[in-house]
Amino acid sequence: MVVQAGYEPADHSGFQPYGPNLRLVHTVHSQLGLGSPDLRVCFRYIVSDCDSLGILYGSQHYTKTPEEAAAKSILAGLDLNCGSFLGNHTENAVKKGLIDEAAINKAISNNFATLMRLGFFDGNPKNQPYGGLGPKDVCTVENRELAVETARQGIVLLKNSAGSLPLSPSAIKTLAVIGPNANVTKTMIGNYEGVACKYTTPLQGLERTVLTTKYHRGCFNVTCTEADLDSAKTLAASADATVLVMGADQTIEKETLDRIDLNLPGKQQELVTQVAKAARGPVVLVIMSGGGFDITFAKNDEKITSIMWVGYPGEAGGIAIADVIFGRHNPSGKLPMTWYPQSYVEKVPMTNMNMRPDKSNGYLGRTYRFYIGETVYAFGDGLSYTNFSHQLIKAPKFVSLNLDESQSCRSPECQSLDAIGPHCEKAVGERSDFEVQLKVRNVGDREGTETVFLFTTPPEVHGSPRKQLLGFEKIRLGKKEETVVRFKVDVCKDLGVVDEIGKRKLALGHHLLHVGSLKHSFNISV
C-alpha cells in the first residue's frame, strides 16, 4: 500500500505548513512498520502530491531554501515526490551537507521494494498475473453492481415527514421529475473521475419504476439566473409525486474551485419552494453535491416531505436514488461532515483554518469536534425506514491510574497527564483499554442497517474538543432483531487530547460517552 501525505494548511499561528504533513510521515514510518525488512509489510513507501514540496518552500516559506525543503521531507520519511522537486534539489542538498546519501538510499529502497513486489523486474508485463487487464475487466456485471450498491449505501436520508418515503410504486401512477441535476451524467461522477461504463441518470432510474414519468429541467443549469417556474409548477400539480433533483456540479465546486456561499446556487431555492407549494402529492428533494448546503428553508417547509443527500453518486446514481425512493433499498448513509448555515460563512473568513472556537471574536470553530454554533444538519445524521434503540450493557464508571515516582501530577489541581507511559499501559488492571458494550435493537417493521457511532466528550482542558468520534460499527438487523456491539477504548490513545503545544495529554475528571441520545459518564483519576 502507498500512503500519500495530505496537505495541511497553516492555522493563524503558522503552526503547520501547507505541504506534506511531516508529522504524519514520521508516524507512518515509526508506528505502521514502513521500512521493515519484512516484504509482507503493507506500507512500502510514502509519496507527496505533485506540487506540495514546492508549496512547502515557495508559498508557505517553511524553509529558506529548496534544498532544505527537500532534505527535511526525506528525513521525515518521504520516499517519493510526484513531480520534479526532489529531482531538482536533492543533489544540492547533499552537497550542502543537509542530508546524507544513506537517507536517500533508504527512500530508494522503499520505492524499489514496491516495484519488485509489483513484478516490474519479472519480464514482459503481459506475461504476469495482471498483464492482461483492460477495459473488459472494468465494466463487468460484478463491478457495475458494485457501483449500484456503493451509490445505495452512500445516500443519506435527512428528512422524512410522517414516513412519506418510501413511495409505493403501485400508488404512484404519475411522477414529476424536476431540476437541473435530474438528467445529468458526468456530474454524477464528480471531480478526479474515471471513465464511466454506463450512466443511469436520476430520471432514467425513476422512469424504470413509474411508467408515466414527466421531466422538466426547471433551471437550465445549477447556476441559472432564470427559472421556468410556471411549467415546473404545472407539472408538479398534475403528478401523484414530485422529485426535485438539485444541488451543485463541477462548474461551481471542484479542485481549485470553491463555492462562495452555502446557498443553493442560482434560482434553485425559488424553484424548489414554488414547485413544492404547487405540488399535488409528496415532494422529495434530492441534493447532489460534494459539500453541504444551507437548506433550512426546505427542512422547515411542510410541503417538502423528504430530503436526500446523494453526494456525487457515480455512474449508477439514478438506479440507487430510485431504489431508495421506492423502498427497494432501506437508506443507511450518514453525513460525513457538518452542514453549516449560510450565516456562518458570512461572519467567518473562510481562510481561517483554526479548529477551536474563540469567544472573544465570535469565531465558532470548525468541524463537529469544535464547532459550537447551530447546524443545518450534523455530522453523522442520517435516517432509516426503520428505527433502532440503544441500551448500554457495559462501561466503566471509574478509571484509576497508578503513577510511578517520575510522575509529578499528584495534586487535586492537576488537570492532565502525558498520554504515554506505564500508567497508560496498565490503565485498566493489566490492560490499556476498556470495553463498551451496547445492545442495539431494530424496533421497526423492516430490515435495516445501522451505523453505531461512539463519541466522547472530554473535560474542558487544553482546548479539548466538545465531541470526538471513538469508533463506529455498521450492523444489519432484521425487524425486531437485536445484537450486541462492542468497542475497545484505549484510555490514553483514544481519550487523549492535544494540548496547546501539540503534545498529547490525558485529561483527568469526568468524561462522557454518548451514542445517539444515550449518555454515560465516567471519571478518570490518579
Secondary structure, 3 states (H helix, E strand, C coil): CEEECCECCCCCCCCCCCCECHHHHHHHHHHCCCCCCCCCCCCCEEEECCCHHHHHHHHCCCCCCHHHHHHHHHHHCCCEECCCHHHHHHHHHHHCCCCCHHHHHHHHHHHHHHHHHCCCCCCCHHHCCCCCCCHHHCCCHHHHHHHHHHHHHHCEEEEEHHHCCCCCCCCCCEEEEECCCCCCCHHHHCCCCCCCCCCCCHHHHHHCCCCEEEEECCECCCCCCCECHHHHHHHHHCCCEEEEEEECCCCCCECCECCCCCCCCCCHHHHHHHHHHHCCCCEEEEEECCCCCCCHHHHCCCCCCEEEECCCCCCCHHHHHHHHHCCCCCCCCCCCCCECCHHHHHHCCCCCCCCCCECCCCECCCHHHHCCCCCCECCCCCECCCCEEEEEEECCCEEECCCCCCCCCCCCCCCEEECCCHHHHCCECCECEEEEEEEEEECCCCCEEEEEEEEEECCCCCCCCCCEEEEEEEEEECCCCEEEEEEEEEHHHHHCEECCCCCEEEECEEEEEEECCEEEEEEEEC
